[in-house]
Amino acid sequence: MTHWTAWTHWTHIATIGAVATGTMDLWGYARAPIFGLPRADYRLIGRWFAYLLRGRFVHPAIAASAPLPYEHAIGWMAHYGVGFTFAALMVHVGGATWLATPTVGPALTLGLLTVLAPFLVLQPGMGAGIAGSRTPNPRVVRLQSILTHLVFGFGLYLGAQIAAAVLPVGA
């Protein structure tokens, strides 16, 4: 068994976070034509994060707020940064045992729990209301958010499987 180091810890988090967030992105591309829904607009998410850094948390409608420089890049960085943060949480909760032999249950559970972030923070802050309550069809928004975050959870599992196959795990 290999000694657990900070490097192996962070390489697991980076691998799992990149795979999980990338899986979520692939789902976004696939679901758009299947369900007739637009993909996430990371430009608007970047706008929300950029305004957050300027002290403004809530917008009546983020699309109506003035664009800010680099918002598209900020959105993508924030998206992957949040994915890596949730991957770090999965690594912390699962520990070396889960990393050595990943199981899908904990990853799907965490994926489902991550839907609380858009329901309680991002959507209200962007003007969509809690759990998309101010959108034209809140039930569809909620269902798509739940499905997307379950896909993210599956991506956590997939990323952990890849990491277990190629990276050392130790105690």
Steps between C-alpha positions, in 0.01 A plus 500: 500500500630845406539769764222760487645843424359843431589448133300176469214662689483796260550289188201288603289812559605652167432180308164434664393866475595531133329174403186576704464854369581391146238224524250764611595714201456208259156442651421867436584457132301174475190619684459819297360330186335216694295723732503818293670693778791739461841414645620689804627845407829531685526860384207583732644291781826690456309826511339395829839400649662823377225708659532293817862612524370857474261444791177437310342163575142526369381610155137530387612333176872438440456526122382860547804596708775677310764267353840502667846438352608136479167368630504199268846390618403572861190283457693202371766535769234527769315197358811281512612652831171403661528152345849460646372619838226238501757240391715601798198448725447154347866411557480624860178311576594184310860488614773269377273195518248650257780626274653151480165331427245764397132418524223686323266550799697764690579685175135512391396608849749786501401588143137526606594712802696741278171609341446705815766746375304613193161466674595711803785723379551534125141503373374747764807719450448508124132592533343159436377459858556213741511177302403688183168614650498820291561327167222434246503125580651434844428125489707457184782713643501293820492167317783603266707627793452173688584289193805712423633467854437125501707487181766700684486238778548224245795701366649504852482121498639476147784738588580299812508179293745662258710638786504161675627339180785746436589677825648361821279480808640450846429559864 
